[in-house]
Amino acid sequence: MTDQDFGVQLLRKARDLGITFFDSAPAYGDGYGETILAEAFTPGELNDLVIGTKFGYDLDAPRTGHRERPHDWSPEAVAKQCDQSLNRLNIDCIDIFQMHNARLEAIRRDDTFEELERLKDSGKIRHYAVAVGPDLGWQDEGVASVSERRVPAQIIYSILEQDPARAIIDAATANDVGVFTRVPHASGMLDGTHTKDTVLDETPFGESDHRSYRRLMWMKSAIRKLAAIDFLLENYDATIGQLAIRFCLMPNVVASCTPTITNEEMLEEYVAASDLGGFEPTEMTTLDHLYAANFDVDDGPARMKSSVSPTGFVLMDGVTEIEPAAA
């Protein structure tokens, strides 16, 4: 069985287990993330699912390593990319068409959103949203999406990485706008691969894995924090991977959580998380206190990316700037 055959099999099993939302993007494998959905499901089957994809990156532009390609938010590019995604997916309408890692100036471009309304009126898309990123941060972008544009935002959120998602969730709640979350397992730190006793001397991810850009010191810090959340494993008959997903689904405005799934065992484990009850208020309070205390781990100031900061980074409170660390 080839990797593509296995991917198709995994997608079909996910559907059979009750998964209804599949999120992709042209930037995932230069269109492969969309074409594999068309291979796994017939157009009729896709119409019974909720399909999300993204737009914004110029796929014809060269890319070095994991550096970002340039964006093109012009109305002409948005319309062209929509048609290309429809063709790759082999469907007539995209359920959720998301700006892929849009910066603040793009979110405030009226001509881009006017084109999205035209696509919606023409029946090519049902809804549009903003996928905030790349990586952690971009609080201004997330808040602007749900507050100024009043459209859903896709955000990074996990037990270990709650900011700036909490500010975006609060803004979404105030504006009666939904969000959906990704990276619930903090790039493998909460999926059971590592425990509080893990000794990590080098990054566990290969060079082709985008998670390899997680600094090793961050991973070591995350492992030290795992001891603080052991109480959840004692309170529930569940894996840490399942509990991580349940945490992300606790806010009322969170419509969905999209973990990374690479095998059938992981798929079955994560699907079962939807059957778990929510955390008790006292448990959420404990997690709040632990997060505020950085899980009793001293690893220096946390940083967030920002497109409105001269250095490109801000401290966690979103006010005081610090210089970015050397690569």
C-alpha positions in Angstrom: 0.0 0.0 0.0 1.4 3.4 -0.9 1.3 6.4 1.4 -1.5 7.9 -0.8 -3.5 4.7 -0.6 -3.1 4.7 3.2 -4.2 8.4 3.3 -7.3 7.6 1.3 -8.1 4.7 3.6 -7.6 6.9 6.7 -9.9 9.6 5.3 -12.6 7.1 4.6 -12.3 5.5 8.0 -12.6 8.9 9.6 -15.8 9.5 7.7 -17.1 6.1 8.8 -16.3 6.9 12.4 -18.4 10.0 12.3 -15.9 12.8 11.3 -17.7 15.3 9.2 -15.3 18.3 8.9 -12.2 17.9 6.7 -9.8 20.9 6.5 -7.2 21.3 3.8 -5.3 23.9 1.8 -3.6 24.2 -1.6 -0.3 24.8 0.2 -0.4 21.3 1.7 1.6 19.4 -0.8 1.0 21.9 -3.6 -2.6 20.9 -4.0 -2.2 17.3 -2.8 -4.2 18.1 0.4 -7.2 18.8 -1.8 -6.8 16.2 -4.5 -6.6 13.3 -2.0 -10.0 14.3 -0.7 -11.4 14.1 -4.2 -9.8 10.6 -4.5 -11.2 9.4 -1.2 -14.7 10.6 -1.7 -17.1 11.0 -4.6 -18.6 14.5 -5.2 -21.8 13.3 -3.6 -20.0 12.1 -0.5 -18.1 15.4 -0.3 -21.4 17.2 -0.4 -22.5 15.4 2.7 -19.4 16.5 4.5 -18.1 19.9 5.6 -15.0 20.8 3.5 -12.7 23.6 4.5 -9.8 24.8 2.4 -7.7 27.9 2.2 -6.4 30.6 -0.1 -3.8 33.4 -0.2 -0.4 31.8 -0.9 1.0 32.2 -4.4 1.9 28.5 -5.2 3.9 29.6 -8.3 6.4 31.5 -6.2 9.6 29.7 -5.1 9.9 28.5 -1.6 13.1 27.8 0.5 12.7 25.2 3.2 9.8 26.1 5.5 9.9 29.8 4.7 6.5 31.3 3.7 5.6 31.9 0.1 4.3 35.4 -0.7 0.6 36.0 -0.5 -1.7 37.5 -3.1 -4.9 38.9 -1.8 -6.1 40.6 -4.9 -9.7 39.9 -6.0 -8.4 38.3 -9.2 -6.1 35.9 -7.3 -8.9 35.1 -4.8 -11.3 34.2 -7.6 -8.6 32.2 -9.4 -7.6 30.2 -6.3 -11.2 29.4 -5.6 -11.8 27.9 -9.0 -8.5 26.0 -8.7 -9.6 24.5 -5.4 -13.0 23.6 -6.7 -11.4 21.8 -9.6 -8.9 19.9 -7.3 -11.7 18.9 -4.9 -14.1 18.1 -7.7 -17.0 19.9 -6.1 -19.2 22.8 -7.0 -19.1 24.7 -3.6 -16.5 25.0 -0.8 -18.1 25.0 2.6 -15.5 27.1 4.5 -13.0 29.2 2.4 -10.3 30.5 4.7 -7.7 33.2 4.3 -4.4 31.3 4.9 -2.2 32.9 7.5 -3.5 36.4 6.7 -1.7 39.4 8.2 -3.6 42.4 9.6 -3.4 44.5 6.5 -4.9 41.7 4.5 -7.8 41.2 6.9 -8.5 44.9 6.5 -8.5 44.8 2.7 -12.1 45.6 1.6 -11.6 44.4 -1.9 -10.6 41.0 -0.7 -13.8 40.6 1.3 -15.9 42.1 -1.4 -14.6 39.3 -3.7 -15.4 36.7 -1.0 -19.0 38.1 -0.9 -19.2 37.7 -4.7 -18.0 34.1 -4.5 -20.6 33.5 -1.8 -23.4 35.1 -3.9 -22.3 33.0 -6.9 -22.6 29.8 -4.9 -18.9 28.9 -5.1 -18.4 29.2 -1.4 -20.8 28.9 1.6 -18.8 30.7 4.2 -15.4 32.3 4.6 -13.1 32.6 7.6 -9.5 33.4 8.6 -6.9 30.7 9.5 -4.6 32.6 11.8 -0.9 31.8 11.7 1.6 30.5 10.8 2.6 29.0 14.2 1.6 30.5 17.5 0.7 34.2 17.9 -1.0 36.7 15.7 -3.5 37.9 18.4 -4.3 41.1 16.5 -5.2 39.1 13.4 -7.4 36.7 15.3 -9.2 39.5 17.2 -9.7 41.5 14.0 -11.2 38.5 12.2 -13.9 37.8 14.8 -14.4 41.5 15.9 -14.0 43.7 12.8 -14.9 41.2 10.1 -17.1 39.1 12.3 -16.0 35.9 10.6 -14.8 32.6 12.2 -11.1 32.2 13.0 -9.0 29.0 13.0 -6.5 29.3 15.9 -3.8 27.3 17.7 -5.1 26.3 21.1 -3.9 23.7 23.7 -3.5 23.2 27.4 0.1 24.2 27.0 -0.5 27.0 24.5 -3.5 29.0 25.6 -2.4 32.5 24.4 -3.2 34.3 22.4 -6.2 32.0 21.7 -7.9 33.0 24.9 -8.1 36.6 23.8 -9.5 35.6 20.4 -12.0 33.2 22.0 -13.1 36.1 24.3 -13.5 38.4 21.4 -15.4 35.7 19.4 -17.7 35.1 22.4 -18.4 38.9 22.7 -19.3 39.1 19.0 -21.2 35.8 18.8 -18.7 34.3 16.2 -17.4 30.8 16.2 -13.8 29.6 16.1 -12.2 26.2 15.4 -8.9 25.1 16.8 -5.9 23.2 15.6 -2.7 21.8 17.2 -4.5 20.6 20.3 -1.5 18.3 21.1 1.1 21.1 21.1 3.1 19.4 18.3 3.2 16.0 19.9 3.8 17.1 23.5 0.2 16.1 24.5 -0.4 13.0 22.4 1.2 10.5 24.7 4.5 10.3 22.8 6.2 12.0 25.6 5.8 11.8 29.4 7.1 13.8 32.3 10.0 11.3 32.4 11.0 11.6 28.8 14.6 12.7 28.2 14.9 14.6 24.9 18.4 15.4 23.5 17.4 16.2 19.9 14.2 17.1 18.1 12.1 14.0 17.4 10.9 15.4 14.1 12.5 14.9 10.7 13.6 17.9 8.6 10.5 17.5 6.3 8.2 17.8 9.3 7.1 21.4 9.9 7.2 20.6 13.6 11.0 20.3 13.4 11.1 24.1 13.7 9.9 23.8 17.3 13.0 24.8 19.2 14.4 21.9 21.3 14.4 24.1 24.4 10.6 24.6 24.0 10.1 20.9 23.8 12.1 20.2 26.9 10.2 22.9 28.7 6.9 21.3 27.6 7.9 17.9 28.9 8.7 19.4 32.3 5.1 20.8 32.4 3.5 17.4 31.9 3.9 16.5 35.5 1.5 19.4 36.5 -1.4 18.0 34.5 -1.1 14.4 35.8 -4.3 15.0 37.9 -6.4 14.9 34.7 -5.2 11.3 34.0 -6.1 10.4 37.6 -9.6 11.9 37.2 -10.6 10.4 33.9 -10.5 7.0 32.2 -8.9 8.6 29.1 -5.6 9.2 27.4 -3.8 12.5 27.5 -4.4 12.8 23.8 -8.2 12.6 24.4 -8.1 15.0 27.3 -6.1 17.5 25.2 -8.9 17.5 22.6 -11.6 17.8 25.3 -9.9 20.9 26.7 -10.0 22.6 23.3 -13.7 21.9 23.0 -14.6 23.4 26.3 -15.3 27.0 25.2 -18.9 27.3 23.8 -17.7 29.2 20.7 -15.4 26.4 19.6 -17.1 24.5 16.8 -14.4 22.0 16.0 -11.0 20.8 16.9 -8.6 19.5 14.1 -5.8 17.3 15.4 -3.0 15.8 13.3 -3.8 12.1 12.7 -1.3 9.8 11.0 -2.6 6.3 11.8 -5.8 4.3 12.5 -5.1 3.9 16.2 -4.7 7.6 16.7 -7.9 8.2 14.7 -9.9 5.9 16.9 -8.4 7.3 20.0 -9.2 10.9 19.1 -12.7 10.2 17.8 -13.5 8.7 21.2 -12.7 12.0 22.8 -16.0 13.4 21.6 -17.8 11.0 23.9 -16.0 12.3 27.0 -17.8 14.7 29.3 -16.5 18.2 29.8 -14.1 19.1 32.5 -15.4 20.1 35.9 -15.3 23.9 36.7 -12.8 23.1 39.5 -10.5 21.4 37.0 -10.7 24.3 34.6 -9.8 26.6 37.5 -6.8 24.5 38.4 -5.7 24.5 34.7 -6.1 28.3 34.7 -3.9 28.7 37.8 -1.3 26.3 36.4 -1.1 28.2 33.1 -0.8 31.5 34.9 2.1 30.1 36.8 3.6 28.6 33.7 3.0 25.1 35.2 5.8 26.0 37.8 8.4 25.9 35.0 10.8 28.8 34.6 11.6 29.0 30.9 11.8 32.7 30.3 9.3 35.1 28.7 6.8 33.6 26.3 6.7 35.2 22.9 4.0 35.7 20.3 4.4 36.7 16.7 2.8 40.0 15.6 2.6 41.8 12.3 2.3 45.1 14.0 5.5 44.8 16.1 8.7 46.3 14.7 10.7 43.3 15.8 8.0 40.8 14.8 7.6 39.5 18.4 5.9 40.7 21.5 5.7 39.4 25.1 2.7 37.3 26.1 0.8 40.4 27.4 0.9 41.8 23.9 2.6 45.1 24.9 6.3 45.0 25.7 8.6 44.0 22.8 11.7 41.8 23.0 14.2 40.9 20.3 13.7 37.7 18.5 16.0 34.9 19.5 18.7 33.7 17.1 17.7 30.9 14.8 
